Structures are given as C-alpha cells and as structure tokens.
Amino acid sequence: MPEHAHPSTAGADQPALRLDQVTCIFNAPDGTPYTAMRDACLDVAPGEFVSVVGPTGCGKSTLLNMAAGLLRPTSGQVQVFGQPLHGVNTRAGYMFQGEALMPWRNALANVSAGLEFAGVAAAEITARSREWLRRVGLGGFEDRYPHQMSGGMRKRVMLAQTLIRDPDIILMDEPFSALDIQTRQLMENEVLDLWMDRRKAVLFITHDLDEAIAMSDRVVVLSAGPATHPIGEFTIDIPRPRDVAEVRMHARFVELHQAIWAVLRDEVLKGYERQRLQP
C-alpha cells in the first residue's frame, strides 16, 4: 500500500483507536479454551498518550496486538479513526519489546526498510533515514550494525524505524524494559520530545507504573487474567513538558502513584497467586 494512502485527517473527529467490547479466546495447550480478554473497551484520542498497566501475564500485549491488527478479536470490534479494522493497522507504527532489527543491515538500512517496502524513491529514503537517525541522536552512526551498538542505540534505531513513516498511531510494547535505568530515562525523554513535536496517538504498554505516570495523559489499569479488562483509568494532570526523572518528585505524581497503585496492587497479588497455584 502506498505511503500515506490514508490521509491523516480522515476520521479526525473520531477516536484514533477504539477497542469496543473486544473478547479474545485462545486454545490452551491441552485444547481447552482460555479467555485472555473479555468485553474490554478502550479509546485513545488523536494526539493522546495512553499507557496501560496491569499484572504480568494479564493480556497487555494481546490488547496491543489487536490494536495493531496482528490478532483478530473473537468478538467485539477494533476501530481506527471510526472505521472497523480489517487486517493489519496500516495507520499504526509498532515498536516491539524485543529486538526487531535486521542484523545484516546497518542502522541506516534498518531505518529505511519501511520506506523501501512502501515504494518511496531511493533518494528520499536516504535523506529521510539520515534525518531520523539524527533526530534520535544517532547522526554519524549510519554505518553501525546492530552488534556494534549498545542496547540504547539499538532502541533509538527501532524508534526511528517506527516513526519514519509518520504513523497516525504509535503502539509501544514495553520498549525500554531491558535497558538500565539511566538509558531508560534518556529514551523516555526522547520519546516525549518527539511526541510533543508531532502529537500522534500513543498506546504504550508498560509494567512500570512510574514510567506510565511520567509519560502519559491517561493511565488505564487492567485486571488480572484470565478474562482481563480495564478496571480503572486515571487522568495524569501534571503539566507538560515533563522530565521523567524530575516529575517523580512532583507532589501530584506521588498522589497519582498512590491512587493507581491502590487499584493495581490487588490485581498484581491476584495474578501472582493464580500463577503460583498453576500446576
């Protein structure tokens, strides 16, 4: 599909992303049905940064994969700017939790891959790829291969790879969980700076409540699985721009953390107990 086949103004008065009463049922290894998610509803407005938190194994990635069109709900509907989603969500960019770089390609070639698949002219591909590497702080590192880069550098390449096609929706699945705390905070601020510049809809999955509050406009809490669903949402009314390290000392940050953790804590304990009792 040609790049920008969907104009960014289409459906602008609708939620950028809507999960409407979605249920997702898998077959367990023994053949019995397992309800990963039941009757879940979630909206993300254009330009809104929404984080989803919940216990380990509750279905956060399942939710994101349905938003990306990589997983079809058993029932309910996913909508993108008011239109039912059929197949892959072409208006979204997806930044995965694990490594998603091609080891045989250098940084420039990894960033340019999406434009190549979209049929963009070679000269434009090179110019835009170099510009995006510069924007994520990797100007001059175009010829580095993944094995020659640190974990933070590889994440920066993945970020440029995700954003270069200017998606209307950005999906992020615990993208910084493997990084050390200093590199992680640098990457979180990098994402916020880029998001503030473009203001695209973001659905951000994380297990880190501090990260969710520091970055988001709204935090949604999922219940423990099975049959997970949103059980609470909190507006993060802390002024922007924010520094993810400094904002943690803000009095309102502490209040919000206590309020969200009061809801999340019980679900984390439920999830832990269910996993402990599994044979």
N, C-alpha and C positions, 0 to 999 in steps of 0.2 A: 504494500500500500504506500503511495507517495507520502512523503513527509508533509505534515500539516494538512492532510486530507480532511481533517475535522477542524473547522475554524474555531479558534478559542472562544469566540463569542456565542457559539451555539449552545443553547440551554443555560445561558449565564444567570438566568433568574431562578434556576433550579439548584438543588444541592449538587456539588461536583460529584459526590459519591453517596449513594444511599443503599443500605442493606435493609430490605423490607421483609421482616418475618422470615429470615433465612434459617433453614434447618439443614444440617449436613450429617448424613448417616454413612458410616463405613462398615465393611465386614471385618470383624476381628479375625486373627489367625485361625481360630477354631471354627470360623464360619458364622458365628453369632453376630447380629447387628450391634454396632456401637454408635450411639448418638453423640457426636462430638460437639454439636451446637444445635440449640433448639430455639426457634422463634426469636432470633436476635434481630434487633433494629438498631441502626446507627446511621447518622447523617454526618457528612463533612461538607461544610460550605466552601464555595470558591474563596481561596486565599486564607483558609483557616488551617491552623496547625493543631491536629488532634493526636494525642497519644493514648494508647491502650495498654493497660497494665492488668496483670492477673497472675494467679499461681502457675508454677511450672506445669506444663502439660495440659493447660486448660483450653487450648484451642486458639491462641492468639495468631499463630501462623496460618491456621485453617481460615480464619477470618480474612487475613491479608491475601491469601491465595484465591479466595472467592472474589475479592475486590479486583484482583489482577486478571480474573478470567481464566486462571490456571486450574481452578476447581469449580465444578458446577454444583450449586446447592441442590439438595434433594427436593426441597420445596422452598417457596418464597422467591424473591427476585432481587437481583443486583441492578441498580440503575446508575448510569453515568450521564450527568447533566440532563436528567429527565428521561433518558432513553434506556430501555431494557438492554442489559449487556448480554451479547451472544458471542461466545468465543473470547479471544484474548482482548483485554482492555487496551486498545491502541492509543488512548489518550493518557495512559499512565506510564511512568518510568518506575522500575522496581530495583531497589538496592538490597541485595541479599545479605543474610547474616554471614555466610561463609564466603570463601574466596570465589570470585566469579571472573577472574582474569584469565586470558589465554596465555599459557606460559611461553609459547613460541612467538608471541607478539610483544614488541616493546610498548612503552607507555603510550606513545603517540598512536600506534596501530590499534591498541586496545580501545582507546577513547574514540577512535574514528570508526570502529566496527559498525555501530548502529547507523551512521550516515551512509556507509558503503551499502548496507542492506537496503537502505531507503532509496538508493539510486542517485544520491547527491553528486554533483560534479567534483572531480578529483581535487581541483584547485581550492574549491570552497571547503572540502573536507579537511584538507591540511591546515588552512587558515583557521577554521573554527576549532579544530582539535588543539592546535597550539595555543589559541586564546583560552580555551577551557583549562588546559594544564596550567597556564599562567594564573588563571583565576583561583585555582585551588592550591596555589603556592608551589607548583612544580615546573615553572619555567626553567628551561635548561636541562631538564631530566627526560626529555622526549625519547632518548635512545636507551634508557634503562629498561631491562627486562624484569619481570616480577621477582625473580630470585635475587636480583641486585637491589631490591628496595626493602625498606623497613615495613612493618605492619601498617604504620600510619600512612606511609607513602602509597602503599597499595590501596588503602581505603580512599585516599584522595583521588587516585586514578579511577576507582569504582564510582566515586561521587561524580567526577567529570563525565564518565561514561553514561551515567544515569541522566544527567541534566543537559547534555549537549543537544538532545533533540527537542528541548524546551517542552517537556510534557506538561499538561494541564493539572495532572495529579501525580504526586510523588509518594510512592509506597516504600517504606523502610522497615526491614525486619531485623531488629536488634543489631544494627550495623556496626556498632562500636564496642560490643560486649567483650571482644577478645583483646582489646587494647589496654595498655597501662593507663592509670588514672590521668597522668599529665597529658598524654597523647589524646586520650579520650576527650578531655575538656577542650583541647585545641580544636578537635574535629567537630565537637558540638557547637562551638562558637562559629566555626567555619560554615556549618550548615545554616545556622541562624542568620549570619551575614548574607549568605546567598539567598535565603528565603525572604529576608526583609527587602532585598533588591527586586525580587520577582513576584513575591506573594502568590505562590501557587498553593493549591490544596495539598496538605500533607497528612497521611495516615502513618503514624510512627508506632511500631511495636517495640516495647521495652519491658524488661523485668526490673528496671532500676527506677524506683519512684522519684528519687531526687532528679534524675535526668528528665523524667516525664514532666515534672512541675517546672523545672528550669526552662524548658524549651517550648512549652505548649500554650495554646489559647484555652484548651479544654482537655481534661483527663477523664477517660472512661475506664471504669473498673469492671472486669469480667468475673463471673462466679467460677468456683472450682468446677472442673468437669466430673463426670460427663454431663451432656446437655447444657453446656455453658451458654451464658447470655449476659448482657450488660446489667449490672445491678446498681450502678451509681455513676453519676458524672458530675464533674466539678469545673466551674469556670475559673481559670487562672488569671485573676485580676491584678497582676503585678505589672507595672509599667514596662514598656519596651523603649529602647533596646535593652537587652539584658546580657550580662556576662555570667556564664553558667557557674563559675566559682563564687563570684561576689553575691549573686542573687540568693545563695543559700543562707546568707546572714541577714536577709530581709525578714522583718517580723512577720509579714504576711506569708512568706514562704513557710515559716515554721508552723503557722496556724493551718495552712492548707495541708501540709505534710501530716499533721496530727489528724485532721479530719478525714483525709483519704486513707491513711493507714488504719484508722478505726474500722473502716469498711473492708479494706483489703486483708487485714490481719486474720480475721476469722476464716476467710476463703483460703488463705495460704495454709492455715492449720488443717482445714478440711482436706485440701489437696494432699498435704503431707501424710495425713492419716490414711487416706484411701490408697496411696502408693505403698505405704508401709504394710498394709494388710493384703496387698495383692500377692498371690502365690508365686 
